[in-house]
């Protein structure tokens, strides 16, 4: 079995109710979402049998600017 490093685990969304098609975000609490299918409030990290992944709810990682290349290094 292949080992996954921490970077891969943060990039790939794990199945959770926060990425579900039926979930609506709560304005006051980010740890819970409202499930429109079961009409109740559930944990955002939970998972139920009604889970359907919604690609539009995923927030992509922002790229960091790195200072590895400087203009002085390119002049050589």
PQR file with spaces between the fields and no chain letter, atoms N, CA, C, O and H, PARSE charges and radii, in Angstrom:
ATOM       1  N    UNK     1       0.844   -1.176    0.000 -0.4000 1.5000
ATOM       2  CA   UNK     1       0.000    0.000    0.000 -0.0000 2.0000
ATOM       3  C    UNK     1       0.894    1.247    0.000  0.5500 1.7000
ATOM       4  O    UNK     1       1.910    1.287    0.695 -0.5500 1.4000
ATOM       5  N    UNK     2       0.525    2.222   -0.753 -0.4000 1.5000
ATOM       6  CA   UNK     2       1.301    3.446   -0.885 -0.0000 2.0000
ATOM       7  C    UNK     2       1.014    4.399    0.269  0.5500 1.7000
ATOM       8  O    UNK     2      -0.138    4.608    0.648 -0.5500 1.4000
ATOM       9  H    UNK     2      -0.300    2.189   -1.317  0.4000 1.0000
ATOM      10  N    UNK     3       2.072    4.969    0.816 -0.4000 1.5000
ATOM      11  CA   UNK     3       1.907    5.940    1.904 -0.0000 2.0000
ATOM      12  C    UNK     3       1.532    7.293    1.325  0.5500 1.7000
ATOM      13  O    UNK     3       2.065    7.710    0.297 -0.5500 1.4000
ATOM      14  H    UNK     3       3.008    4.800    0.508  0.4000 1.0000
ATOM      15  N    UNK     4       0.620    7.966    1.989 -0.4000 1.5000
ATOM      16  CA   UNK     4       0.238    9.311    1.575 -0.0000 2.0000
ATOM      17  C    UNK     4       0.877   10.303    2.532  0.5500 1.7000
ATOM      18  O    UNK     4       0.844   10.123    3.749 -0.5500 1.4000
ATOM      19  H    UNK     4       0.187    7.626    2.824  0.4000 1.0000
ATOM      20  N    UNK     5       1.456   11.346    1.969 -0.4000 1.5000
ATOM      21  CA   UNK     5       2.029   12.371    2.840 -0.0000 2.0000
ATOM      22  C    UNK     5       0.968   13.387    3.228  0.5500 1.7000
ATOM      23  O    UNK     5      -0.150   13.364    2.713 -0.5500 1.4000
ATOM      24  H    UNK     5       1.483   11.493    0.981  0.4000 1.0000
ATOM      25  N    UNK     6       1.328   14.270    4.134 -0.4000 1.5000
ATOM      26  CA   UNK     6       0.364   15.243    4.666 -0.0000 2.0000
ATOM      27  C    UNK     6      -0.146   16.190    3.584  0.5500 1.7000
ATOM      28  O    UNK     6      -1.294   16.630    3.649 -0.5500 1.4000
ATOM      29  H    UNK     6       2.236   14.288    4.552  0.4000 1.0000
ATOM      30  N    UNK     7       0.687   16.515    2.588 -0.4000 1.5000
ATOM      31  CA   UNK     7       0.264   17.435    1.533 -0.0000 2.0000
ATOM      32  C    UNK     7      -0.866   16.835    0.704  0.5500 1.7000
ATOM      33  O    UNK     7      -1.813   17.540    0.352 -0.5500 1.4000
ATOM      34  H    UNK     7       1.619   16.158    2.535  0.4000 1.0000
ATOM      35  N    UNK     8      -0.781   15.544    0.386 -0.4000 1.5000
ATOM      36  CA   UNK     8      -1.846   14.916   -0.392 -0.0000 2.0000
ATOM      37  C    UNK     8      -3.143   14.839    0.392  0.5500 1.7000
ATOM      38  O    UNK     8      -4.221   14.969   -0.186 -0.5500 1.4000
ATOM      39  H    UNK     8      -0.012   14.971    0.671  0.4000 1.0000
ATOM      40  N    UNK     9      -3.057   14.632    1.692 -0.4000 1.5000
ATOM      41  CA   UNK     9      -4.253   14.542    2.496 -0.0000 2.0000
ATOM      42  C    UNK     9      -4.976   15.880    2.590  0.5500 1.7000
ATOM      43  O    UNK     9      -6.202   15.901    2.697 -0.5500 1.4000
ATOM      44  H    UNK     9      -2.181   14.526    2.161  0.4000 1.0000
ATOM      45  N    UNK    10      -4.255   16.991    2.553 -0.4000 1.5000
ATOM      46  CA   UNK    10      -4.908   18.289    2.624 -0.0000 2.0000
ATOM      47  C    UNK    10      -5.442   18.722    1.263  0.5500 1.7000
ATOM      48  O    UNK    10      -6.371   19.529    1.211 -0.5500 1.4000
ATOM      49  H    UNK    10      -3.259   16.973    2.467  0.4000 1.0000
ATOM      50  N    UNK    11      -4.899   18.223    0.171 -0.4000 1.5000
ATOM      51  CA   UNK    11      -5.359   18.613   -1.155 -0.0000 2.0000
ATOM      52  C    UNK    11      -6.595   17.855   -1.587  0.5500 1.7000
ATOM      53  O    UNK    11      -7.508   18.448   -2.163 -0.5500 1.4000
ATOM      54  H    UNK    11      -4.145   17.568    0.213  0.4000 1.0000
ATOM      55  N    UNK    12      -6.648   16.574   -1.327 -0.4000 1.5000
ATOM      56  CA   UNK    12      -7.781   15.766   -1.740 -0.0000 2.0000
ATOM      57  C    UNK    12      -8.883   15.863   -0.698  0.5500 1.7000
ATOM      58  O    UNK    12      -8.659   15.560    0.474 -0.5500 1.4000
ATOM      59  H    UNK    12      -5.907   16.092   -0.859  0.4000 1.0000
ATOM      60  N    UNK    13     -10.075   16.284   -1.119 -0.4000 1.5000
ATOM      61  CA   UNK    13     -11.153   16.391   -0.131 -0.0000 2.0000
ATOM      62  C    UNK    13     -11.618   15.008    0.318  0.5500 1.7000
ATOM      63  O    UNK    13     -11.941   14.152   -0.506 -0.5500 1.4000
ATOM      64  H    UNK    13     -10.256   16.530   -2.071  0.4000 1.0000
ATOM      65  N    UNK    14     -11.647   14.806    1.611 -0.4000 1.5000
ATOM      66  CA   UNK    14     -12.181   13.569    2.152 -0.0000 2.0000
ATOM      67  C    UNK    14     -13.695   13.651    2.139  0.5500 1.7000
ATOM      68  O    UNK    14     -14.252   14.735    2.311 -0.5500 1.4000
ATOM      69  H    UNK    14     -11.385   15.501    2.280  0.4000 1.0000
ATOM      70  N    UNK    15     -14.373   12.531    1.939 -0.4000 1.5000
ATOM      71  CA   UNK    15     -15.837   12.573    1.968 -0.0000 2.0000
ATOM      72  C    UNK    15     -16.345   13.089    3.312  0.5500 1.7000
ATOM      73  O    UNK    15     -16.126   12.453    4.343 -0.5500 1.4000
ATOM      74  H    UNK    15     -13.920   11.650    1.799  0.4000 1.0000
ATOM      75  N    UNK    16     -16.999   14.202    3.308 -0.4000 1.5000
ATOM      76  CA   UNK    16     -17.584   14.759    4.521 -0.0000 2.0000
ATOM      77  C    UNK    16     -18.800   15.585    4.134  0.5500 1.7000
ATOM      78  O    UNK    16     -18.948   16.002    2.985 -0.5500 1.4000
ATOM      79  H    UNK    16     -17.177   14.719    2.471  0.4000 1.0000
ATOM      80  N    UNK    17     -19.652   15.810    5.097 -0.4000 1.5000
ATOM      81  CA   UNK    17     -20.891   16.538    4.826 -0.0000 2.0000
ATOM      82  C    UNK    17     -20.648   17.974    4.365  0.5500 1.7000
ATOM      83  O    UNK    17     -21.533   18.578    3.759 -0.5500 1.4000
ATOM      84  H    UNK    17     -19.531   15.472    6.030  0.4000 1.0000
ATOM      85  N    UNK    18     -19.494   18.519    4.632 -0.4000 1.5000
ATOM      86  CA   UNK    18     -19.223   19.888    4.193 -0.0000 2.0000
ATOM      87  C    UNK    18     -19.114   19.990    2.670  0.5500 1.7000
ATOM      88  O    UNK    18     -19.288   21.078    2.120 -0.5500 1.4000
ATOM      89  H    UNK    18     -18.775   18.028    5.124  0.4000 1.0000
ATOM      90  N    UNK    19     -18.826   18.869    1.969 -0.4000 1.5000
ATOM      91  CA   UNK    19     -18.734   18.851    0.513 -0.0000 2.0000
ATOM      92  C    UNK    19     -19.965   18.228   -0.142  0.5500 1.7000
ATOM      93  O    UNK    19     -19.958   17.975   -1.347 -0.5500 1.4000
ATOM      94  H    UNK    19     -18.685   17.986    2.415  0.4000 1.0000
ATOM      95  N    UNK    20     -21.002   17.983    0.621 -0.4000 1.5000
ATOM      96  CA   UNK    20     -22.189   17.297    0.108 -0.0000 2.0000
ATOM      97  C    UNK    20     -23.105   18.260   -0.659  0.5500 1.7000
ATOM      98  O    UNK    20     -23.165   19.455   -0.368 -0.5500 1.4000
ATOM      99  H    UNK    20     -21.007   18.188    1.599  0.4000 1.0000
ATOM     100  N    UNK    21     -23.801   17.714   -1.624 -0.4000 1.5000
ATOM     101  CA   UNK    21     -24.744   18.484   -2.428 -0.0000 2.0000
ATOM     102  C    UNK    21     -25.919   18.991   -1.592  0.5500 1.7000
ATOM     103  O    UNK    21     -26.474   20.048   -1.891 -0.5500 1.4000
ATOM     104  H    UNK    21     -23.753   16.744   -1.860  0.4000 1.0000
ATOM     105  N    UNK    22     -26.298   18.263   -0.565 -0.4000 1.5000
ATOM     106  CA   UNK    22     -27.454   18.609    0.253 -0.0000 2.0000
ATOM     107  C    UNK    22     -27.119   19.527    1.427  0.5500 1.7000
ATOM     108  O    UNK    22     -28.027   19.951    2.142 -0.5500 1.4000
ATOM     109  H    UNK    22     -25.847   17.404   -0.322  0.4000 1.0000
ATOM     110  N    UNK    23     -25.855   19.844    1.642 -0.4000 1.5000
ATOM     111  CA   UNK    23     -25.452   20.637    2.810 -0.0000 2.0000
ATOM     112  C    UNK    23     -25.536   22.129    2.530  0.5500 1.7000
ATOM     113  O    UNK    23     -25.196   22.595    1.443 -0.5500 1.4000
ATOM     114  H    UNK    23     -25.117   19.499    1.061  0.4000 1.0000
ATOM     115  N    UNK    24     -25.993   22.863    3.527 -0.4000 1.5000
ATOM     116  CA   UNK    24     -25.995   24.331    3.493 -0.0000 2.0000
ATOM     117  C    UNK    24     -25.187   24.811    4.689  0.5500 1.7000
ATOM     118  O    UNK    24     -25.337   24.295    5.796 -0.5500 1.4000
ATOM     119  H    UNK    24     -26.270   22.485    4.410  0.4000 1.0000
ATOM     120  N    UNK    25     -24.327   25.801    4.461 -0.4000 1.5000
ATOM     121  CA   UNK    25     -23.493   26.318    5.544 -0.0000 2.0000
ATOM     122  C    UNK    25     -24.321   27.112    6.539  0.5500 1.7000
ATOM     123  O    UNK    25     -25.262   27.809    6.160 -0.5500 1.4000
ATOM     124  H    UNK    25     -24.205   26.220    3.562  0.4000 1.0000
ATOM     125  N    UNK    26     -23.967   27.004    7.810 -0.4000 1.5000
ATOM     126  CA   UNK    26     -24.559   27.836    8.854 -0.0000 2.0000
ATOM     127  C    UNK    26     -23.737   29.099    8.975  0.5500 1.7000
ATOM     128  O    UNK    26     -22.507   29.042    8.955 -0.5500 1.4000
ATOM     129  H    UNK    26     -23.202   26.438    8.117  0.4000 1.0000
ATOM     130  N    UNK    27     -24.383   30.220    9.097 -0.4000 1.5000
ATOM     131  CA   UNK    27     -23.676   31.493    9.190 -0.0000 2.0000
ATOM     132  C    UNK    27     -22.921   31.626   10.509  0.5500 1.7000
ATOM     133  O    UNK    27     -21.840   32.213   10.540 -0.5500 1.4000
ATOM     134  H    UNK    27     -25.382   30.267    9.113  0.4000 1.0000
ATOM     135  N    UNK    28     -23.464   31.099   11.584 -0.4000 1.5000
ATOM     136  CA   UNK    28     -22.856   31.274   12.893 -0.0000 2.0000
ATOM     137  C    UNK    28     -21.812   30.241   13.259  0.5500 1.7000
ATOM     138  O    UNK    28     -20.880   30.554   13.999 -0.5500 1.4000
ATOM     139  H    UNK    28     -24.343   30.622   11.559  0.4000 1.0000
ATOM     140  N    UNK    29     -21.939   29.014   12.761 -0.4000 1.5000
ATOM     141  CA   UNK    29     -21.071   27.933   13.193 -0.0000 2.0000
ATOM     142  C    UNK    29     -20.550   27.175   11.983  0.5500 1.7000
ATOM     143  O    UNK    29     -21.336   26.649   11.195 -0.5500 1.4000
ATOM     144  H    UNK    29     -22.696   28.760   12.159  0.4000 1.0000
ATOM     145  N    UNK    30     -19.217   27.113   11.828 -0.4000 1.5000
ATOM     146  CA   UNK    30     -18.638   26.421   10.691 -0.0000 2.0000
ATOM     147  C    UNK    30     -18.435   24.930   10.957  0.5500 1.7000
ATOM     148  O    UNK    30     -18.073   24.193   10.041 -0.5500 1.4000
ATOM     149  H    UNK    30     -18.578   27.540   12.469  0.4000 1.0000
ATOM     150  N    UNK    31     -18.659   24.470   12.190 -0.4000 1.5000
ATOM     151  CA   UNK    31     -18.485   23.058   12.518 -0.0000 2.0000
ATOM     152  C    UNK    31     -19.716   22.227   12.174  0.5500 1.7000
ATOM     153  O    UNK    31     -19.650   20.998   12.174 -0.5500 1.4000
ATOM     154  H    UNK    31     -18.952   25.069   12.934  0.4000 1.0000
ATOM     155  N    UNK    32     -20.831   22.879   11.883 -0.4000 1.5000
ATOM     156  CA   UNK    32     -22.060   22.182   11.556 -0.0000 2.0000
ATOM     157  C    UNK    32     -22.629   22.708   10.250  0.5500 1.7000
ATOM     158  O    UNK    32     -22.453   23.879    9.913 -0.5500 1.4000
ATOM     159  H    UNK    32     -20.885   23.877   11.883  0.4000 1.0000
ATOM     160  N    UNK    33     -23.316   21.834    9.513 -0.4000 1.5000
ATOM     161  CA   UNK    33     -24.017   22.207    8.289 -0.0000 2.0000
ATOM     162  C    UNK    33     -25.457   21.731    8.405  0.5500 1.7000
ATOM     163  O    UNK    33     -25.760   20.815    9.171 -0.5500 1.4000
ATOM     164  H    UNK    33     -23.459   20.883    9.787  0.4000 1.0000
ATOM     165  N    UNK    34     -26.335   22.355    7.645 -0.4000 1.5000
ATOM     166  CA   UNK    34     -27.745   21.954    7.624 -0.0000 2.0000
ATOM     167  C    UNK    34     -27.967   21.050    6.418  0.5500 1.7000
ATOM     168  O    UNK    34     -27.706   21.447    5.283 -0.5500 1.4000
ATOM     169  H    UNK    34     -26.090   23.099    7.023  0.4000 1.0000
ATOM     170  N    UNK    35     -28.439   19.855    6.661 -0.4000 1.5000
ATOM     171  CA   UNK    35     -28.722   18.899    5.595 -0.0000 2.0000
ATOM     172  C    UNK    35     -30.155   19.099    5.122  0.5500 1.7000
ATOM     173  O    UNK    35     -31.097   18.930    5.897 -0.5500 1.4000
ATOM     174  H    UNK    35     -28.650   19.532    7.583  0.4000 1.0000
ATOM     175  N    UNK    36     -30.323   19.461    3.848 -0.4000 1.5000
ATOM     176  CA   UNK    36     -31.657   19.686    3.309 -0.0000 2.0000
ATOM     177  C    UNK    36     -32.388   18.376    3.030  0.5500 1.7000
ATOM     178  O    UNK    36     -33.616   18.362    2.945 -0.5500 1.4000
ATOM     179  H    UNK    36     -29.558   19.599    3.219  0.4000 1.0000
ATOM     180  N    UNK    37     -31.661   17.291    2.888 -0.4000 1.5000
ATOM     181  CA   UNK    37     -32.297   15.989    2.625 -0.0000 2.0000
ATOM     182  C    UNK    37     -32.916   15.410    3.891  0.5500 1.7000
ATOM     183  O    UNK    37     -34.057   14.947    3.869 -0.5500 1.4000
ATOM     184  H    UNK    37     -30.663   17.302    2.957  0.4000 1.0000
ATOM     185  N    UNK    38     -32.169   15.433    4.997 -0.4000 1.5000
ATOM     186  CA   UNK    38     -32.700   14.870    6.238 -0.0000 2.0000
ATOM     187  C    UNK    38     -33.298   15.929    7.154  0.5500 1.7000
ATOM     188  O    UNK    38     -33.818   15.600    8.220 -0.5500 1.4000
ATOM     189  H    UNK    38     -31.242   15.809    5.014  0.4000 1.0000
ATOM     190  N    UNK    39     -33.230   17.205    6.750 -0.4000 1.5000
ATOM     191  CA   UNK    39     -33.814   18.334    7.483 -0.0000 2.0000
ATOM     192  C    UNK    39     -33.321   18.403    8.924  0.5500 1.7000
ATOM     193  O    UNK    39     -34.112   18.537    9.857 -0.5500 1.4000
ATOM     194  H    UNK    39     -32.807   17.472    5.884  0.4000 1.0000
ATOM     195  N    UNK    40     -32.005   18.312    9.092 -0.4000 1.5000
ATOM     196  CA   UNK    40     -31.422   18.453   10.428 -0.0000 2.0000
ATOM     197  C    UNK    40     -30.019   19.043   10.317  0.5500 1.7000
ATOM     198  O    UNK    40     -29.439   19.106    9.233 -0.5500 1.4000
ATOM     199  H    UNK    40     -31.362   18.204    8.334  0.4000 1.0000
ATOM     200  N    UNK    41     -29.497   19.464   11.441 -0.4000 1.5000
ATOM     201  CA   UNK    41     -28.156   20.025   11.512 -0.0000 2.0000
ATOM     202  C    UNK    41     -27.196   18.915   11.916  0.5500 1.7000
ATOM     203  O    UNK    41     -27.410   18.231   12.917 -0.5500 1.4000
ATOM     204  H    UNK    41     -29.968   19.413   12.322  0.4000 1.0000
ATOM     205  N    UNK    42     -26.119   18.738   11.120 -0.4000 1.5000
ATOM     206  CA   UNK    42     -25.162   17.674   11.390 -0.0000 2.0000
ATOM     207  C    UNK    42     -23.745   18.212   11.332  0.5500 1.7000
ATOM     208  O    UNK    42     -23.506   19.316   10.843 -0.5500 1.4000
ATOM     209  H    UNK    42     -25.945   19.293   10.308  0.4000 1.0000
ATOM     210  N    UNK    43     -22.815   17.427   11.833 -0.4000 1.5000
ATOM     211  CA   UNK    43     -21.412   17.821   11.864 -0.0000 2.0000
ATOM     212  C    UNK    43     -20.864   17.939   10.445  0.5500 1.7000
ATOM     213  O    UNK    43     -21.174   17.112    9.588 -0.5500 1.4000
ATOM     214  H    UNK    43     -23.009   16.531   12.231  0.4000 1.0000
ATOM     215  N    UNK    44     -20.055   18.961   10.196 -0.4000 1.5000
ATOM     216  CA   UNK    44     -19.484   19.172    8.865 -0.0000 2.0000
ATOM     217  C    UNK    44     -18.495   18.073    8.499  0.5500 1.7000
ATOM     218  O    UNK    44     -18.294   17.801    7.316 -0.5500 1.4000
ATOM     219  H    UNK    44     -19.804   19.633   10.892  0.4000 1.0000
ATOM     220  N    UNK    45     -17.879   17.442    9.480 -0.4000 1.5000
ATOM     221  CA   UNK    45     -16.936   16.369    9.221 -0.0000 2.0000
ATOM     222  C    UNK    45     -17.569   15.006    9.147  0.5500 1.7000
ATOM     223  O    UNK    45     -16.881   14.019    8.884 -0.5500 1.4000
ATOM     224  H    UNK    45     -18.042   17.664   10.441  0.4000 1.0000
ATOM     225  N    UNK    46     -18.868   14.925    9.374 -0.4000 1.5000
ATOM     226  CA   UNK    46     -19.574   13.651    9.355 -0.0000 2.0000
ATOM     227  C    UNK    46     -19.838   13.162    7.943  0.5500 1.7000
ATOM     228  O    UNK    46     -19.529   13.842    6.965 -0.5500 1.4000
ATOM     229  H    UNK    46     -19.426   15.727    9.588  0.4000 1.0000
ATOM     230  N    UNK    47     -20.413   11.974    7.854 -0.4000 1.5000
ATOM     231  CA   UNK    47     -20.733   11.397    6.558 -0.0000 2.0000
ATOM     232  C    UNK    47     -21.940   10.483    6.723  0.5500 1.7000
ATOM     233  O    UNK    47     -21.993    9.680    7.655 -0.5500 1.4000
ATOM     234  H    UNK    47     -20.663   11.421    8.649  0.4000 1.0000
ATOM     235  N    UNK    48     -22.896   10.601    5.832 -0.4000 1.5000
ATOM     236  CA   UNK    48     -24.079    9.734    5.909 -0.0000 2.0000
ATOM     237  C    UNK    48     -24.291    9.035    4.574  0.5500 1.7000
ATOM     238  O    UNK    48     -23.539    9.255    3.624 -0.5500 1.4000
ATOM     239  H    UNK    48     -22.853   11.253    5.074  0.4000 1.0000
ATOM     240  N    UNK    49     -25.299    8.208    4.504 -0.4000 1.5000
ATOM     241  CA   UNK    49     -25.572    7.432    3.288 -0.0000 2.0000
ATOM     242  C    UNK    49     -26.142    8.291    2.156  0.5500 1.7000
ATOM     243  O    UNK    49     -26.179    7.843    1.010 -0.5500 1.4000
ATOM     244  H    UNK    49     -25.911    8.029    5.275  0.4000 1.0000
ATOM     245  N    UNK    50     -26.582    9.500    2.450 -0.4000 1.5000
ATOM     246  CA   UNK    50     -27.127   10.400    1.432 -0.0000 2.0000
ATOM     247  C    UNK    50     -26.063   11.256    0.749  0.5500 1.7000
ATOM     248  O    UNK    50     -26.396   12.105   -0.077 -0.5500 1.4000
ATOM     249  H    UNK    50     -26.553    9.864    3.381  0.4000 1.0000
ATOM     250  N    UNK    51     -24.788   11.045    1.080 -0.4000 1.5000
ATOM     251  CA   UNK    51     -23.691   11.884    0.599 -0.0000 2.0000
ATOM     252  C    UNK    51     -23.557   11.825   -0.922  0.5500 1.7000
ATOM     253  O    UNK    51     -23.460   10.749   -1.512 -0.5500 1.4000
ATOM     254  H    UNK    51     -24.517   10.355    1.751  0.4000 1.0000
ATOM     255  N    UNK    52     -23.555   13.011   -1.544 -0.4000 1.5000
ATOM     256  CA   UNK    52     -23.259   13.172   -2.969 -0.0000 2.0000
ATOM     257  C    UNK    52     -22.270   14.330   -3.072  0.5500 1.7000
ATOM     258  O    UNK    52     -22.572   15.450   -2.659 -0.5500 1.4000
ATOM     259  H    UNK    52     -23.634   13.885   -1.065  0.4000 1.0000
ATOM     260  N    UNK    53     -21.081   14.053   -3.629 -0.4000 1.5000
ATOM     261  CA   UNK    53     -20.026   15.066   -3.712 -0.0000 2.0000
ATOM     262  C    UNK    53     -20.437   16.205   -4.636  0.5500 1.7000
ATOM     263  O    UNK    53     -20.930   15.974   -5.740 -0.5500 1.4000
ATOM     264  H    UNK    53     -20.836   13.144   -3.965  0.4000 1.0000
ATOM     265  N    UNK    54     -20.229   17.433   -4.175 -0.4000 1.5000
ATOM     266  CA   UNK    54     -20.520   18.627   -4.958 -0.0000 2.0000
ATOM     267  C    UNK    54     -19.208   19.358   -5.202  0.5500 1.7000
ATOM     268  O    UNK    54     -18.630   19.935   -4.281 -0.5500 1.4000
ATOM     269  H    UNK    54     -19.829   17.620   -3.278  0.4000 1.0000
ATOM     270  N    UNK    55     -18.747   19.331   -6.429 -0.4000 1.5000
ATOM     271  CA   UNK    55     -17.462   19.916   -6.783 -0.0000 2.0000
ATOM     272  C    UNK    55     -17.413   21.419   -6.520  0.5500 1.7000
ATOM     273  O    UNK    55     -16.347   21.954   -6.216 -0.5500 1.4000
ATOM     274  H    UNK    55     -19.217   18.862   -7.177  0.4000 1.0000
ATOM     275  N    UNK    56     -18.538   22.100   -6.631 -0.4000 1.5000
ATOM     276  CA   UNK    56     -18.555   23.553   -6.458 -0.0000 2.0000
ATOM     277  C    UNK    56     -18.343   23.991   -5.011  0.5500 1.7000
ATOM     278  O    UNK    56     -18.059   25.164   -4.767 -0.5500 1.4000
ATOM     279  H    UNK    56     -19.404   21.665   -6.878  0.4000 1.0000
ATOM     280  N    UNK    57     -18.472   23.085   -4.051 -0.4000 1.5000
ATOM     281  CA   UNK    57     -18.263   23.442   -2.650 -0.0000 2.0000
ATOM     282  C    UNK    57     -16.805   23.326   -2.220  0.5500 1.7000
ATOM     283  O    UNK    57     -16.452   23.745   -1.117 -0.5500 1.4000
ATOM     284  H    UNK    57     -18.702   22.133   -4.249  0.4000 1.0000
ATOM     285  N    UNK    58     -15.965   22.770   -3.064 -0.4000 1.5000
ATOM     286  CA   UNK    58     -14.548   22.634   -2.740 -0.0000 2.0000
ATOM     287  C    UNK    58     -13.858   23.973   -2.954  0.5500 1.7000
ATOM     288  O    UNK    58     -14.065   24.634   -3.971 -0.5500 1.4000
ATOM     289  H    UNK    58     -16.252   22.430   -3.960  0.4000 1.0000
ATOM     290  N    UNK    59     -13.040   24.362   -1.992 -0.4000 1.5000
ATOM     291  CA   UNK    59     -12.265   25.594   -2.108 -0.0000 2.0000
ATOM     292  C    UNK    59     -10.819   25.218   -2.417  0.5500 1.7000
ATOM     293  O    UNK    59     -10.152   24.604   -1.583 -0.5500 1.4000
ATOM     294  H    UNK    59     -12.871   23.825   -1.166  0.4000 1.0000
ATOM     295  N    UNK    60     -10.322   25.578   -3.608 -0.4000 1.5000
ATOM     296  CA   UNK    60      -8.962   25.178   -3.976 -0.0000 2.0000
ATOM     297  C    UNK    60      -7.917   25.890   -3.121  0.5500 1.7000
ATOM     298  O    UNK    60      -8.153   26.969   -2.577 -0.5500 1.4000
ATOM     299  H    UNK    60     -10.864   26.076   -4.284  0.4000 1.0000
ATOM     300  N    UNK    61      -6.754   25.247   -3.023 -0.4000 1.5000
ATOM     301  CA   UNK    61      -5.652   25.839   -2.282 -0.0000 2.0000
ATOM     302  C    UNK    61      -5.115   27.032   -3.047  0.5500 1.7000
ATOM     303  O    UNK    61      -5.116   27.044   -4.278 -0.5500 1.4000
ATOM     304  H    UNK    61      -6.562   24.371   -3.465  0.4000 1.0000
ATOM     305  N    UNK    62      -4.661   28.024   -2.322 -0.4000 1.5000
ATOM     306  CA   UNK    62      -4.040   29.180   -2.957 -0.0000 2.0000
ATOM     307  C    UNK    62      -2.546   28.908   -3.052  0.5500 1.7000
ATOM     308  O    UNK    62      -1.947   28.376   -2.117 -0.5500 1.4000
ATOM     309  H    UNK    62      -4.660   28.015   -1.322  0.4000 1.0000
ATOM     310  N    UNK    63      -1.953   29.266   -4.163 -0.4000 1.5000
ATOM     311  CA   UNK    63      -0.525   29.072   -4.349 -0.0000 2.0000
ATOM     312  C    UNK    63       0.249   30.135   -3.582  0.5500 1.7000
ATOM     313  O    UNK    63      -0.125   31.307   -3.559 -0.5500 1.4000
ATOM     314  H    UNK    63      -2.440   29.698   -4.922  0.4000 1.0000
ATOM     315  N    UNK    64       1.329   29.700   -2.961 -0.4000 1.5000
ATOM     316  CA   UNK    64       2.183   30.638   -2.236 -0.0000 2.0000
ATOM     317  C    UNK    64       3.228   31.213   -3.179  0.5500 1.7000
ATOM     318  O    UNK    64       3.702   30.524   -4.083 -0.5500 1.4000
ATOM     319  H    UNK    64       1.633   28.747   -2.981  0.4000 1.0000
ATOM     320  N    UNK    65       3.580   32.451   -2.975 -0.4000 1.5000
ATOM     321  CA   UNK    65       4.697   33.033   -3.698 -0.0000 2.0000
ATOM     322  C    UNK    65       5.972   32.684   -2.944  0.5500 1.7000
ATOM     323  O    UNK    65       6.071   32.903   -1.736 -0.5500 1.4000
ATOM     324  H    UNK    65       3.195   33.010   -2.241  0.4000 1.0000
ATOM     325  N    UNK    66       6.934   32.146   -3.658 -0.4000 1.5000
ATOM     326  CA   UNK    66       8.191   31.771   -3.010 -0.0000 2.0000
ATOM     327  C    UNK    66       9.288   32.698   -3.488  0.5500 1.7000
ATOM     328  O    UNK    66       9.249   33.207   -4.608 -0.5500 1.4000
ATOM     329  H    UNK    66       6.854   31.969   -4.639  0.4000 1.0000
ATOM     330  N    UNK    67      10.249   32.907   -2.639 -0.4000 1.5000
ATOM     331  CA   UNK    67      11.361   33.778   -2.961 -0.0000 2.0000
ATOM     332  C    UNK    67      12.623   33.028   -3.312  0.5500 1.7000
ATOM     333  O    UNK    67      13.723   33.507   -3.036 -0.5500 1.4000
ATOM     334  H    UNK    67      10.280   32.494   -1.729  0.4000 1.0000
ATOM     335  N    UNK    68      12.487   31.843   -3.923 -0.4000 1.5000
ATOM     336  CA   UNK    68      13.643   31.041   -4.243 -0.0000 2.0000
ATOM     337  C    UNK    68      14.439   31.622   -5.420  0.5500 1.7000
ATOM     338  O    UNK    68      15.667   31.541   -5.432 -0.5500 1.4000
ATOM     339  H    UNK    68      11.593   31.454   -4.147  0.4000 1.0000
ATOM     340  N    UNK    69      13.770   32.187   -6.376 -0.4000 1.5000
ATOM     341  CA   UNK    69      14.467   32.785   -7.510 -0.0000 2.0000
ATOM     342  C    UNK    69      14.527   34.293   -7.330  0.5500 1.7000
ATOM     343  O    UNK    69      13.511   34.955   -7.119 -0.5500 1.4000
ATOM     344  H    UNK    69      12.772   32.252   -6.366  0.4000 1.0000
ATOM     345  N    UNK    70      15.731   34.814   -7.417 -0.4000 1.5000
ATOM     346  CA   UNK    70      15.890   36.257   -7.341 -0.0000 2.0000
ATOM     347  C    UNK    70      16.533   36.724   -8.643  0.5500 1.7000
ATOM     348  O    UNK    70      17.177   35.924   -9.322 -0.5500 1.4000
ATOM     349  H    UNK    70      16.557   34.277   -7.588  0.4000 1.0000
ATOM     350  N    UNK    71      16.380   37.979   -9.006 -0.4000 1.5000
ATOM     351  CA   UNK    71      16.960   38.474  -10.270 -0.0000 2.0000
ATOM     352  C    UNK    71      18.480   38.280  -10.328  0.5500 1.7000
ATOM     353  O    UNK    71      19.028   38.082  -11.412 -0.5500 1.4000
ATOM     354  H    UNK    71      15.857   38.629   -8.455  0.4000 1.0000
ATOM     355  N    UNK    72      19.155   38.332   -9.201 -0.4000 1.5000
ATOM     356  CA   UNK    72      20.606   38.141   -9.184 -0.0000 2.0000
ATOM     357  C    UNK    72      21.024   36.741   -9.609  0.5500 1.7000
ATOM     358  O    UNK    72      22.083   36.574  -10.213 -0.5500 1.4000
ATOM     359  H    UNK    72      18.710   38.493   -8.320  0.4000 1.0000
ATOM     360  N    UNK    73      20.237   35.765   -9.315 -0.4000 1.5000
ATOM     361  CA   UNK    73      20.545   34.390   -9.696 -0.0000 2.0000
ATOM     362  C    UNK    73      20.371   34.167  -11.199  0.5500 1.7000
ATOM     363  O    UNK    73      21.045   33.318  -11.781 -0.5500 1.4000
ATOM     364  H    UNK    73      19.377   35.901   -8.824  0.4000 1.0000
ATOM     365  N    UNK    74      19.487   34.911  -11.817 -0.4000 1.5000
ATOM     366  CA   UNK    74      19.218   34.725  -13.247 -0.0000 2.0000
ATOM     367  C    UNK    74      20.256   35.398  -14.139  0.5500 1.7000
ATOM     368  O    UNK    74      20.333   35.068  -15.323 -0.5500 1.4000
ATOM     369  H    UNK    74      18.939   35.601  -11.344  0.4000 1.0000
ATOM     370  N    UNK    75      21.058   36.327  -13.622 -0.4000 1.5000
ATOM     371  CA   UNK    75      22.026   37.061  -14.416 -0.0000 2.0000
ATOM     372  C    UNK    75      23.272   36.245  -14.736  0.5500 1.7000
ATOM     373  O    UNK    75      24.011   36.601  -15.653 -0.5500 1.4000
ATOM     374  H    UNK    75      20.996   36.595  -12.660  0.4000 1.0000
ATOM     375  N    UNK    76      23.523   35.170  -14.014 -0.4000 1.5000
ATOM     376  CA   UNK    76      24.756   34.375  -14.237 -0.0000 2.0000
ATOM     377  C    UNK    76      24.785   33.725  -15.527  0.5500 1.7000
ATOM     378  O    UNK    76      25.751   33.031  -15.847 -0.5500 1.4000
ATOM     379  H    UNK    76      22.922   34.880  -13.269  0.4000 1.0000
